[in-house]
Structures are given as structure tokens and as C-alpha cells.
């Protein structure tokens, strides 16, 4: 009887070890899929951002044509804020008229996110800001970078030209 008891205990430990190995492999696969899903979510968000920027540009160009002001009034009012456009007609700044040597600020990048996207996710402003959500906006030399709080994938929006560059793996 004692032998059967020890034999049963051995089978129990073997079954537990096999289940643990399977669970560990499944967890590794799940974490890999979760990382891919986060990257895909940011990539889709970058497409939504670009569509929003293009729609805002179209609205600006149509209002410019309708008002026949020959681009002298280079802004639109969206949600009570004046959004200024680059010489090529892309949304760029809330601070004032955009010149050829324009450098975005953290404030500009933050407001582009909130004004261009419909129902935007909460976002932290600048590298030293306290976390407000899952995303962070940073001003680069000539672009706005939008990334996850902890880094990883990101996309850069260049307000002067309207170009958007998505980078899947920043490591």
C-alpha cells in the first residue's frame, strides 16, 4: 500500500511538472502576441492620426479657397484653439504662425494629438511629465514623436511636410 502511495505521488509531481511546462510555453507565446498586439494598436493609431491630419489639412485648404485670403490667415479654430498650419498646409502648431524653420514644442505635439484625433487616448506631455495614460508625446528636432509610456514602438509626425514615420521596434 505504501508503495502505491509513493507511486501516486510521483505521478502527481510528473503531471504538475508537465502542466507547468505547458503553462510556461503558453505564457511565453501569450506575452509575444500581446506585444505584437500593442505594436499593431499603435500602428493603427498612427494611421488614424494621419487621416485626422489630412482631413484637417483639407478643411484648412477649403476654407482658404472659400475665403480667398491667399493663405494669409494660416489657422483654423478647433475646439476653441487656433491651430496653425505649415507653409505646405499641414497642421503644426498652436503657438502662432509657422515659418520654414519651425521647431515643434511639447505643447504643440500634445495639442496636435488632442485636436487631430477624435476621442484621443490620454497622453502625457514631454519626457519628464507624470504619466497621464498609456502614451507620451515628445517634441523632436523637427517632428513630434508619439510612443508608449515605456518606449518601444513609436511614430514621428513631421508637421512641415505632413510625413509620418512608424517604427515598430525602437530597441
Number of C-alpha atoms within 10 A of each C-alpha: 6 7 8 9 9 11 11 12 12 12 11 12 11 12 12 12 12 12 12 12 12 12 12 12 11 12 12 12 11 12 11 11 12 12 13 12 12 14 19 14 12 21 18 12 17 21 15 15 22 18 14 19 23 17 15 22 20 14 13 24 19 12 15 18 12 10 11 10 11 11 16 9 13 21 24 20 12 11 9 7 13 15 25 23 27 21 17 13 21 23 31 32 25 23 14 13 17 21 11 9 8 16 19 23 23 18 16 24 26 23 19 23 21 16 20 21 19 11 9 12 13 14 22 22 23 18 13 9 11 12 15 13 12 13 19 26 29 23 22 16 11 16 25 26 22 27 22 19 17 9 13 15 20 22 23 21 25 21 28 23 15 18 12 17 13 16 14 15 10 9 6
